[in-house]
Amino acid sequence: MDSVPCNQKFAVIRKKRPYYGKKEVYVISGNLLNRDFHASRANEKWVTDITYVIFNGQRLYLSAVKDLYNNEIITYQLSQRNDLKLVMDTVKQARKKRNVKGILLHGEFL
């Protein structure tokens, strides 16, 4: 076995503590879509999600809204930050393009 010199120091590894900081208030709605990803007419069911893409060595977040009737992308936004503003800007832009009365909008952001 190799011996360790007496004057060498070792790093102390401490157990990480869970973070219980301030969190935003959110509402959990019922699962109205219930994995039924088919729509019988346009503007009946929309889904939204966020993913990231690497462009010129930089991570960008892509938020999109898709109509399940014909899988058309209604709108999308790119941002350097994955935050609530990105989602809200995407939904606001979609609302400007279509009549949204009675639409079921589904997204998973938790």
C-alpha distances in whole Angstrom, upper triangle without the diagonal:
4,6,10,13,15,18,17,18,18,21,22,23,27,29,31,35,38,40,44,46,49,50,53,56,56,59,58,61,61,60,64,62,61,59,63,62,66,69,72,74,72,71,70,67,64,61,58,55,52,50,48,49,47,50,49,45,47,46,50,51,54,56,59,61,62,66,65,68,68,64,66,63,66,64,61,59,56,54,51,51,50,52,56,58,57,58,61,62,62,64,66,67,67,70,72,72,73,75,72,74,73,70,67,64,60,57,54,52,50
4,7,10,13,15,13,16,15,19,21,22,26,28,31,34,37,39,43,45,48,49,52,55,56,58,57,60,61,60,64,62,61,59,63,62,66,69,72,73,72,70,70,66,64,60,58,54,51,49,47,47,45,48,47,44,45,45,48,50,52,55,58,61,62,65,65,68,67,64,65,63,65,63,59,58,55,53,49,49,49,51,54,56,55,57,60,61,60,62,65,65,66,69,71,71,72,74,71,74,73,69,66,63,60,56,53,51,49
4,6,9,12,11,13,14,17,19,21,24,27,30,33,36,39,42,44,47,49,52,55,56,58,58,61,62,61,64,63,62,61,64,64,67,70,74,75,73,72,71,67,65,61,59,55,52,50,48,49,47,49,48,45,46,46,49,50,53,56,59,62,63,66,66,69,69,65,66,64,66,64,60,58,55,53,50,49,49,51,54,56,56,57,60,61,61,63,66,66,67,69,71,72,73,75,72,74,73,70,67,64,61,57,54,52,50
4,6,8,7,10,10,14,16,18,22,25,27,31,34,36,40,41,45,46,49,52,53,56,56,59,60,59,63,62,61,59,63,62,66,69,72,73,71,70,69,66,63,59,57,53,50,48,46,47,45,47,46,43,43,43,47,48,51,54,57,60,61,65,64,68,67,64,65,62,64,62,58,56,53,51,47,47,47,49,52,54,53,55,58,59,59,61,63,64,65,67,69,69,71,73,70,72,71,68,65,62,59,55,52,50,48
4,6,6,9,11,15,17,20,23,27,29,32,36,38,41,42,46,47,51,54,55,58,58,61,62,62,65,64,63,62,66,65,69,71,75,75,74,72,72,68,65,62,59,55,52,50,48,48,46,49,47,44,45,45,48,50,53,55,59,62,63,67,67,70,70,66,67,64,66,64,60,58,55,52,49,48,48,50,53,55,55,56,59,60,60,63,65,65,66,69,70,71,73,75,72,74,73,70,68,64,61,58,54,52,50
4,6,8,11,14,16,20,22,26,28,31,35,37,40,41,45,47,50,53,55,57,57,61,62,62,66,65,64,63,67,66,70,72,76,76,75,73,72,69,66,62,59,56,53,51,49,50,48,50,49,45,46,46,49,51,54,56,59,62,64,68,68,71,71,67,68,65,67,64,61,59,55,53,49,48,49,50,53,55,55,57,59,60,61,63,65,66,67,69,71,72,73,75,72,75,74,71,68,65,62,58,55,52,50
4,6,10,13,16,19,22,25,28,31,34,36,39,40,43,45,49,52,53,56,56,60,62,61,65,64,63,62,66,65,69,71,75,75,73,71,71,68,65,61,58,55,52,50,48,48,46,48,47,43,44,44,48,49,52,55,58,61,63,67,67,70,70,66,67,64,65,63,59,57,53,51,47,46,47,48,52,53,53,55,57,58,59,61,63,64,65,67,69,70,72,74,71,73,72,70,67,63,61,57,54,51,49
4,7,10,13,16,19,23,25,28,31,33,36,37,41,43,46,49,50,53,53,57,58,58,61,61,60,59,62,62,65,67,71,72,70,68,68,64,61,58,55,51,48,46,44,45,42,45,44,40,41,41,44,45,49,51,54,57,59,63,63,67,66,63,63,60,62,59,56,53,50,47,44,43,44,45,48,50,50,52,54,55,56,58,60,61,62,64,66,67,68,70,68,70,69,66,63,60,57,53,50,48,46
4,7,9,13,16,19,21,24,28,29,33,34,37,39,42,45,47,50,50,53,55,55,58,58,57,56,60,59,63,65,69,69,67,65,65,61,58,55,52,48,45,44,42,43,41,43,42,38,39,39,42,43,46,48,52,55,57,60,61,64,64,60,61,58,59,57,53,51,48,45,41,40,41,42,45,47,47,49,51,52,53,55,57,58,59,61,63,64,65,67,65,67,66,63,60,57,54,51,47,45,42
4,6,9,13,16,18,21,25,27,30,31,35,36,40,43,44,47,47,50,52,52,55,54,54,53,56,56,59,62,65,66,64,62,62,58,55,52,49,45,43,41,39,40,38,41,40,37,37,36,40,40,44,46,49,52,54,57,57,61,61,57,58,55,57,54,51,48,45,43,39,38,38,40,43,45,45,46,49,50,50,52,54,55,56,59,60,61,63,64,62,64,63,60,57,54,51,47,44,42,39
4,6,9,13,15,18,21,23,26,27,31,33,36,39,40,43,43,47,48,48,52,51,50,50,53,52,56,58,62,62,61,59,58,55,52,48,45,42,39,37,36,37,35,38,38,34,34,33,36,37,41,42,46,48,51,54,54,58,58,54,55,52,53,51,47,45,42,39,36,35,35,36,39,41,41,42,45,46,47,49,51,52,53,55,57,58,59,61,58,60,59,57,54,50,48,44,41,38,36
4,6,10,12,15,19,21,24,25,29,31,34,37,38,41,41,45,46,46,50,50,49,48,52,51,55,57,61,62,60,58,57,54,51,47,45,41,39,37,36,37,36,39,39,35,35,34,37,37,40,42,45,48,50,53,53,57,57,53,54,51,53,50,47,45,42,39,36,35,34,35,38,40,41,42,44,46,46,48,50,51,52,54,56,57,58,60,57,59,58,55,52,49,46,43,39,37,34
4,7,9,12,16,18,21,23,27,28,31,34,35,38,38,41,43,43,46,46,45,44,48,48,51,54,57,58,56,54,54,50,47,44,41,38,35,34,33,35,34,37,37,33,33,31,34,34,37,39,42,45,47,50,50,54,54,50,51,48,50,47,44,42,39,37,34,32,31,33,35,38,38,39,41,43,43,45,47,48,49,51,53,54,55,57,54,56,55,52,49,46,43,39,36,33,31
4,6,9,13,15,18,20,24,25,29,31,33,35,35,39,41,41,44,44,43,43,47,46,50,52,56,57,55,53,52,49,46,43,40,37,35,34,33,35,34,37,38,34,33,31,34,34,37,38,41,43,46,49,49,52,53,49,50,47,49,46,43,41,39,36,33,31,30,31,34,36,36,37,40,41,42,43,46,47,48,49,52,53,54,55,52,54,53,50,47,44,41,38,34,32,29
4,6,10,13,16,18,22,23,26,29,30,32,32,36,37,37,41,41,40,40,44,44,47,49,53,54,52,50,49,46,43,40,37,34,32,32,31,34,33,37,37,34,33,31,33,32,35,36,39,41,43,46,46,50,50,47,48,45,46,44,41,40,38,35,32,30,29,29,32,35,35,35,38,40,40,41,44,45,46,47,50,51,51,53,49,51,50,47,44,41,38,35,31,29,26
4,7,9,12,15,18,19,23,25,26,29,29,33,34,35,38,38,37,37,41,41,45,46,50,51,49,47,46,43,40,37,34,31,29,29,28,31,31,34,35,31,30,28,30,29,32,33,36,38,40,43,43,47,47,44,45,42,43,41,38,36,34,31,29,26,25,26,28,31,31,32,34,36,36,38,40,41,42,44,46,47,48,49,46,48,47,44,41,38,35,32,28,26,23
4,6,9,12,15,17,20,23,24,27,27,31,32,33,37,37,36,37,40,40,44,46,49,50,49,46,45,42,39,36,34,31,29,29,29,32,32,35,36,33,31,29,30,29,32,32,35,37,40,42,42,46,47,44,45,42,43,41,38,36,34,31,29,26,25,25,27,30,30,31,33,35,36,36,39,41,41,42,45,46,47,48,45,46,45,43,40,37,34,31,27,25,21
4,6,9,13,14,17,19,20,23,23,27,29,29,33,33,33,33,37,37,41,42,46,46,45,42,41,38,36,33,30,28,26,26,27,30,30,34,35,32,30,27,28,27,30,30,32,34,36,39,39,43,44,41,41,39,39,38,35,33,32,29,27,24,22,22,24,27,28,28,30,32,33,33,35,37,38,39,42,43,44,44,41,42,41,39,36,33,30,27,24,21,18
4,6,9,10,14,16,18,21,22,26,28,29,32,33,32,33,36,36,40,41,45,45,44,41,40,37,34,31,29,26,25,25,25,29,29,32,34,31,28,26,27,25,28,28,31,32,35,38,38,42,43,39,40,37,38,36,33,31,30,27,25,22,20,19,21,24,25,25,27,29,30,31,33,35,36,37,39,41,41,42,39,40,39,37,34,31,29,26,22,20,17
4,7,8,12,14,16,19,20,24,26,28,31,32,32,33,36,36,40,41,44,45,43,40,39,36,34,31,29,27,25,27,27,30,32,34,36,33,31,28,28,27,29,28,31,32,35,38,38,42,43,40,40,38,38,36,33,31,31,28,26,23,21,20,21,24,25,25,26,29,30,30,32,35,35,36,38,40,41,41,38,39,38,36,33,31,28,25,22,20,16
4,6,10,13,15,19,20,24,27,28,31,32,32,33,36,36,40,41,44,44,42,39,39,35,33,30,28,26,25,26,26,29,30,33,35,32,29,26,27,25,28,27,30,31,34,37,38,41,42,39,39,37,36,34,32,30,29,26,24,21,19,18,18,21,23,23,24,27,28,28,30,32,33,34,36,38,39,40,36,38,37,35,33,30,28,25,22,19,16
4,7,9,13,16,18,22,25,27,29,31,31,32,35,35,38,39,42,42,40,37,36,34,31,29,26,25,24,25,26,29,31,33,35,32,29,27,26,24,27,25,28,29,33,35,36,39,41,38,38,35,34,32,30,28,27,25,24,20,18,16,16,19,21,21,21,24,26,26,27,30,31,31,34,36,36,37,34,35,34,33,30,28,26,23,21,18,16
4,6,9,13,15,18,21,23,26,27,28,29,31,31,35,35,39,38,36,33,33,30,28,25,23,21,20,22,24,27,29,31,33,31,28,25,24,22,24,22,25,26,29,31,32,36,37,34,34,32,31,29,27,25,25,22,22,18,16,14,13,16,18,18,19,22,23,23,24,27,28,28,31,33,33,33,30,31,31,29,27,24,22,20,17,14,12
4,6,10,13,16,19,21,23,25,26,27,30,29,32,33,36,35,34,30,30,27,25,23,20,19,19,21,23,26,28,30,33,31,28,25,24,21,22,20,23,23,26,29,30,33,35,32,32,29,28,26,25,23,23,21,21,17,15,12,11,14,16,15,15,19,20,20,21,24,25,25,27,29,30,30,27,28,27,26,24,21,20,17,16,13,11
4,7,10,13,17,19,21,23,24,26,28,28,31,31,34,34,32,29,28,26,24,22,20,20,20,23,25,29,31,33,36,34,31,27,26,23,24,22,24,24,26,28,29,32,34,32,32,29,28,27,26,24,25,23,24,20,18,15,12,16,18,16,16,20,21,20,21,24,25,24,27,29,29,29,25,26,25,24,22,20,19,17,16,13,12
4,7,10,13,15,17,19,20,22,24,25,28,28,31,30,29,26,25,22,21,19,17,17,18,21,23,27,30,32,35,33,30,27,25,22,22,20,21,21,23,25,26,29,31,28,29,26,25,24,23,23,24,22,23,20,17,14,12,15,17,14,14,18,19,17,19,22,22,22,25,27,26,26,23,23,22,21,18,16,15,13,12,10,9
4,6,10,12,14,16,18,20,22,23,25,25,28,28,27,24,22,20,19,18,17,17,19,22,25,29,32,34,37,36,32,29,27,24,23,20,21,20,22,23,24,27,29,27,28,26,25,24,24,24,25,25,26,22,19,17,14,17,18,16,15,19,19,17,19,23,22,21,25,26,25,25,21,21,20,19,16,14,13,13,12,11,10
4,7,9,12,14,14,17,19,20,23,23,26,27,26,23,21,18,18,16,16,16,18,21,24,28,31,34,37,36,33,29,27,24,23,20,21,20,21,22,22,25,28,26,27,25,25,24,24,24,26,25,27,23,20,18,16,19,20,16,17,21,20,18,21,23,22,22,26,27,26,25,21,21,19,18,15,13,12,11,10,10,9
4,7,8,11,12,15,16,18,20,20,23,23,23,20,18,16,16,15,15,17,19,22,26,29,32,35,38,37,34,31,29,25,24,21,20,19,20,20,20,23,25,24,25,24,23,24,24,25,26,27,28,25,22,20,17,20,21,17,17,21,20,17,20,23,21,20,24,25,23,22,19,18,16,15,12,11,10,11,11,12,12
4,6,9,9,12,14,16,18,19,21,22,23,20,17,15,16,15,16,18,21,24,27,31,34,36,40,39,36,33,31,27,26,22,22,20,20,20,19,22,25,23,25,25,24,25,25,27,29,29,31,28,24,23,21,23,23,20,20,24,22,20,22,25,23,22,26,27,24,23,20,19,16,15,12,12,10,12,12,14,14
4,6,5,9,10,12,15,16,19,20,20,18,16,13,14,13,15,16,19,22,25,29,32,35,38,37,35,31,29,26,24,21,20,18,18,18,16,19,22,20,22,22,22,23,24,25,27,28,30,27,24,23,21,24,23,19,21,24,22,19,22,24,22,22,26,26,24,23,19,19,16,14,11,11,9,10,11,14,14
4,5,9,9,11,13,13,16,17,18,16,12,10,12,12,15,17,20,23,27,30,33,36,39,39,36,33,30,27,25,21,20,17,17,16,14,16,20,19,21,21,21,22,23,25,28,29,31,29,25,24,22,24,24,20,21,23,21,19,21,23,20,20,24,24,21,20,17,16,13,11,8,9,8,11,13,16,17
4,6,6,7,10,10,13,15,15,14,11,8,10,10,12,15,18,21,25,27,31,33,37,37,34,31,29,25,23,20,18,15,14,13,11,13,16,16,18,18,18,20,21,24,26,27,30,28,24,24,22,24,23,19,20,23,20,18,21,22,19,20,23,22,20,20,16,17,13,11,8,9,7,10,12,15,17
4,5,8,11,13,16,18,19,17,14,12,13,12,15,16,20,22,26,29,32,35,38,38,36,32,30,27,25,22,20,18,17,16,14,16,19,18,20,21,22,23,24,26,28,30,32,30,26,26,24,27,25,22,23,26,23,21,24,26,23,23,27,26,24,23,20,20,17,15,12,12,10,12,13,16,17
4,6,9,12,15,17,18,17,14,12,13,11,14,15,18,20,24,26,30,32,36,36,34,30,28,25,23,20,19,17,15,15,12,14,16,15,18,19,20,22,23,25,27,28,30,29,25,25,24,27,25,22,23,26,23,21,25,25,22,23,27,26,24,24,21,22,18,16,13,13,10,12,12,16,17
4,6,8,11,14,15,15,12,10,12,11,15,17,20,22,26,28,32,34,37,37,36,32,30,27,24,22,19,17,14,13,10,11,14,14,17,18,19,22,23,26,28,30,32,31,27,27,26,28,26,23,24,26,23,21,25,25,22,23,26,24,22,22,19,20,17,14,12,13,11,14,15,19,20
4,7,10,12,13,13,11,8,9,9,12,14,18,19,23,25,29,31,34,34,33,29,27,24,21,19,16,14,11,10,6,9,11,10,13,15,16,19,20,23,25,27,30,28,25,26,25,26,24,21,23,24,21,19,23,22,19,21,24,22,20,20,18,19,17,14,11,12,10,12,14,18,20
4,7,9,11,12,9,8,10,11,15,17,21,22,26,27,31,33,36,37,35,32,30,27,23,21,18,15,12,10,6,6,9,10,13,15,16,19,21,24,27,29,32,31,28,29,27,28,26,23,25,26,22,21,24,23,20,21,24,21,19,19,18,18,16,13,12,13,13,15,18,21,24
4,6,7,8,6,6,9,11,15,18,21,24,27,29,32,34,37,38,36,33,30,27,24,21,18,15,12,8,6,5,8,10,12,15,15,18,21,24,27,29,32,31,29,29,27,28,26,23,24,25,21,19,22,22,18,18,21,19,16,16,15,15,13,11,10,12,13,16,19,22,25
4,7,9,7,9,12,15,18,22,25,27,30,32,36,37,40,41,39,37,34,31,27,24,21,18,15,11,9,6,10,12,14,17,17,20,23,27,30,33,36,35,32,32,30,31,29,26,26,27,24,22,24,24,20,20,22,20,17,16,16,16,14,12,13,15,16,20,23,26,28
4,6,6,9,11,14,18,21,24,27,30,31,35,35,39,40,38,36,32,29,26,23,20,16,13,10,9,6,9,12,12,15,14,18,21,25,28,31,34,34,31,31,29,29,27,24,25,25,22,20,21,21,17,17,19,17,13,13,13,13,12,11,12,14,16,19,23,26,29
4,6,8,9,13,15,19,22,24,27,28,32,33,36,37,35,33,30,27,23,20,17,13,11,7,8,5,7,10,10,12,11,15,18,21,25,28,31,31,28,28,26,26,24,22,22,22,19,17,18,17,14,14,16,13,10,10,11,12,11,9,11,13,15,18,21,24,27
4,6,7,11,13,17,20,23,26,27,31,32,35,36,34,31,28,25,21,18,15,11,10,6,8,7,10,11,10,12,10,13,16,19,23,25,29,28,26,25,23,23,22,19,18,19,16,13,15,15,11,11,13,11,8,8,7,9,8,6,8,10,12,15,19,21,25
4,7,10,14,17,21,23,27,29,32,33,37,38,36,33,29,26,23,20,16,13,11,8,8,7,11,12,12,14,13,16,18,22,25,27,31,29,27,26,24,24,23,20,20,21,18,15,17,17,13,13,16,14,11,10,9,9,7,5,6,9,11,15,18,21,24
4,7,10,14,17,20,24,26,29,31,34,35,33,29,27,23,20,17,14,10,9,6,6,7,10,10,11,12,12,14,16,19,23,25,28,27,24,23,21,22,20,17,18,19,16,13,16,16,13,13,16,15,12,12,10,11,9,6,5,6,8,11,14,17,20
4,7,10,14,17,20,22,26,27,31,31,29,26,23,19,16,13,10,7,5,5,6,8,10,9,10,9,9,11,13,16,19,21,24,23,20,20,18,19,17,14,15,16,12,10,13,13,10,11,14,13,11,12,10,12,11,7,6,5,6,9,12,15,18
4,7,11,13,17,19,23,25,28,29,26,23,20,17,14,11,8,6,5,7,7,11,12,10,11,10,10,11,12,14,17,19,22,20,17,18,16,17,15,12,14,15,12,10,14,14,11,13,16,15,14,15,13,15,14,10,8,6,5,6,9,12,15
4,7,10,14,16,20,22,25,25,23,19,17,13,10,7,6,4,6,9,10,14,15,12,12,10,10,10,9,11,14,15,18,17,14,14,13,14,12,9,11,12,9,9,12,13,11,13,16,15,15,17,14,17,16,13,11,7,6,5,8,9,13
4,7,10,13,17,19,23,22,20,16,14,10,8,6,6,7,9,12,13,17,17,13,14,11,12,12,10,11,12,13,16,14,11,12,12,14,11,9,12,13,10,11,15,15,13,16,19,18,18,20,18,21,20,16,14,11,9,6,7,8,11
4,7,10,14,16,19,19,16,13,10,7,5,4,7,9,12,15,16,20,20,16,16,13,14,12,10,10,10,10,12,11,8,10,11,12,9,8,12,13,10,12,15,15,15,18,20,20,21,23,21,24,23,20,18,14,12,9,9,8,12
4,7,10,13,17,16,14,10,9,6,5,7,9,12,14,17,18,22,21,17,17,14,16,14,11,11,10,11,12,11,9,12,14,15,12,12,15,15,13,15,19,18,18,21,23,22,23,26,24,27,27,23,21,18,16,12,12,11,14
4,7,10,13,12,10,6,5,4,6,9,11,15,17,20,22,25,24,20,20,16,18,16,12,11,9,9,9,10,9,12,15,16,12,13,17,17,15,18,20,19,20,23,24,24,26,28,27,30,30,26,25,21,19,16,15,14,16
4,6,10,10,8,6,5,6,7,11,13,17,18,22,23,26,24,21,20,17,19,17,13,12,9,10,10,12,12,15,18,18,15,16,20,18,17,20,22,21,21,25,26,25,27,30,29,32,32,28,27,24,22,19,19,18,20
4,7,6,5,5,6,9,10,14,16,20,22,25,27,30,28,24,23,20,22,20,16,15,12,12,11,13,14,17,20,20,17,19,22,21,20,23,25,24,24,28,29,28,30,33,32,36,36,32,31,27,26,23,22,21,23
4,5,5,6,7,10,11,15,17,21,23,26,28,30,28,25,24,21,22,20,16,14,11,12,11,14,15,19,22,21,18,20,23,21,20,24,25,23,24,28,28,27,30,33,32,36,37,33,32,29,28,25,25,23,26
4,5,8,10,13,15,19,21,25,26,30,32,34,32,29,27,24,26,23,20,18,14,14,13,16,18,21,24,23,21,23,26,24,23,27,28,26,28,31,31,30,33,37,36,39,40,37,36,32,31,28,28,27,29
4,7,10,13,15,19,22,25,27,31,32,35,33,30,29,26,27,24,21,19,15,14,12,15,17,20,24,23,21,23,26,25,24,27,29,27,29,32,33,32,35,38,37,40,41,37,36,33,31,28,27,25,27
4,6,10,13,16,19,23,25,29,31,33,32,28,27,24,25,22,18,16,12,11,8,11,13,17,20,19,17,20,23,21,21,24,26,24,26,29,30,30,32,35,34,37,38,35,33,30,28,25,24,22,24
4,7,10,13,16,20,22,26,28,31,29,26,25,21,23,20,16,14,10,9,7,9,10,14,17,17,14,17,20,19,18,22,23,22,24,27,28,28,30,33,31,35,35,32,30,26,25,22,21,19,20
4,7,10,13,17,19,23,25,28,27,23,22,18,19,16,12,10,6,6,5,7,8,12,15,14,11,14,17,15,15,18,20,19,20,23,24,24,26,29,28,31,32,28,27,24,22,19,19,17,19
4,7,10,14,16,20,22,25,24,20,19,16,17,14,10,8,6,5,6,6,6,9,12,12,8,10,14,13,12,15,17,16,17,20,22,22,24,26,25,28,28,25,24,20,19,15,15,14,16
4,6,10,13,16,18,21,20,17,16,12,13,11,7,6,5,7,9,10,9,11,13,12,9,10,13,12,10,13,15,14,14,18,19,19,20,23,22,25,26,22,21,17,16,14,14,14,17
4,7,10,14,16,19,18,15,14,11,11,8,5,5,7,8,11,11,9,10,11,11,7,7,10,9,7,9,12,11,11,15,16,16,17,20,18,22,22,18,17,14,13,11,12,11,15
4,6,10,13,15,15,12,10,7,8,6,4,7,9,12,15,14,13,14,13,13,10,9,11,10,7,9,12,10,9,13,14,14,15,17,16,19,19,16,15,12,12,10,12,13,17
4,7,10,12,12,10,9,6,6,6,6,9,12,15,18,18,15,16,15,15,12,10,11,11,7,7,11,10,7,10,13,11,12,14,12,16,16,12,12,9,9,9,12,13,17
4,6,9,9,6,6,4,6,7,9,12,15,18,21,21,19,19,18,18,16,13,15,15,11,11,14,13,10,12,15,13,12,14,13,16,16,12,12,9,10,11,14,16,19
4,6,6,5,5,6,7,10,12,16,19,22,25,24,22,22,21,21,19,16,17,17,14,12,15,14,10,12,15,12,11,12,11,14,13,10,10,9,11,12,16,18,21
4,6,5,7,9,10,13,15,19,21,24,27,26,24,24,23,24,21,18,20,20,17,15,18,18,14,16,18,16,14,15,14,16,14,11,10,10,11,13,16,19,22
4,6,8,11,11,15,17,21,24,27,30,30,27,28,26,27,24,21,22,23,19,18,20,19,15,17,19,16,14,15,14,16,14,12,12,13,14,16,19,22,25
4,5,9,10,14,16,20,23,26,29,29,27,28,27,27,24,22,23,23,19,18,21,19,16,18,19,16,15,16,16,18,18,15,15,15,16,18,21,23,27
4,6,9,12,13,17,20,23,26,26,24,25,24,24,21,19,21,21,17,17,19,18,14,17,19,16,15,17,17,19,18,15,15,14,14,15,18,20,24
4,6,9,11,15,18,21,24,25,23,24,23,23,20,18,19,18,15,15,17,15,12,15,16,13,13,15,15,18,18,15,15,14,15,16,19,21,25
4,6,7,11,14,17,21,21,19,20,20,19,16,15,16,15,11,12,14,12,10,13,14,12,12,15,15,18,19,15,15,13,14,14,17,19,22
4,7,11,14,17,21,21,20,20,19,18,15,14,14,13,10,10,11,9,6,9,10,8,9,12,12,15,16,13,14,12,14,14,18,19,23
4,7,11,14,17,18,17,17,16,15,12,11,12,10,7,8,10,7,6,10,10,8,10,14,13,17,18,15,16,13,15,14,17,18,22
4,7,10,14,14,13,14,14,13,10,10,11,9,6,9,11,8,8,12,13,12,14,17,16,20,21,18,18,15,15,14,16,16,20
4,7,10,11,11,12,12,10,7,8,10,8,6,10,11,9,10,14,14,14,16,19,19,22,23,20,20,17,17,15,17,16,19
4,7,9,9,11,13,11,8,10,12,10,9,13,14,12,14,17,18,18,20,23,22,26,27,24,23,20,19,17,18,17,20
4,5,7,9,11,9,7,10,12,10,11,14,15,14,16,19,19,20,23,25,24,28,29,25,25,21,21,18,18,16,19
4,7,9,12,11,9,13,15,13,14,17,18,18,20,23,23,24,26,29,28,31,32,29,28,24,23,20,20,17,19
4,6,9,9,7,10,13,12,13,16,17,18,20,22,23,24,26,28,27,30,30,27,26,22,21,18,17,14,16
4,7,8,7,8,11,12,12,14,16,17,18,20,22,23,25,27,25,27,28,25,23,19,18,14,13,11,12
4,5,6,7,9,10,11,13,15,16,18,19,21,22,24,26,23,26,26,23,22,18,17,14,13,10,12
4,5,5,6,9,10,11,12,14,15,16,19,20,22,23,20,23,23,21,19,16,15,12,12,9,11
4,5,5,6,8,10,10,12,14,15,16,19,20,22,20,22,23,21,21,17,17,15,15,13,15
4,6,5,6,9,10,11,13,14,16,17,19,21,19,22,23,20,20,16,16,13,14,12,15
4,6,5,6,9,10,11,12,15,16,17,19,16,19,20,17,16,12,12,10,11,9,13
4,5,5,6,8,10,10,12,15,16,17,15,17,18,16,16,13,13,12,14,12,15
4,6,5,6,9,10,11,13,15,17,15,18,20,18,18,15,16,14,16,15,18
4,6,5,6,9,10,11,13,15,14,17,18,15,16,12,13,12,14,14,17
4,5,5,6,9,10,11,12,10,14,15,12,12,9,11,11,14,14,17
4,5,5,6,9,10,12,11,14,16,14,15,12,15,15,17,17,20
4,5,5,7,9,12,11,15,17,15,16,14,16,16,19,18,22
4,5,5,7,9,9,12,14,11,13,11,13,14,17,18,21
4,5,6,7,6,10,12,10,12,11,14,15,19,19,23
4,6,8,9,12,15,14,16,15,18,19,22,22,26
4,7,9,12,15,13,16,15,18,19,22,23,27
4,6,9,12,10,13,13,16,18,22,23,26
4,6,9,9,12,13,17,19,23,24,27
4,6,5,9,9,13,16,19,21,24
4,6,9,11,15,18,21,23,25
4,7,9,13,16,20,21,24
4,6,10,13,16,19,21
4,6,10,13,16,18
4,7,10,12,15
4,7,10,12
4,6,9
4,6
4
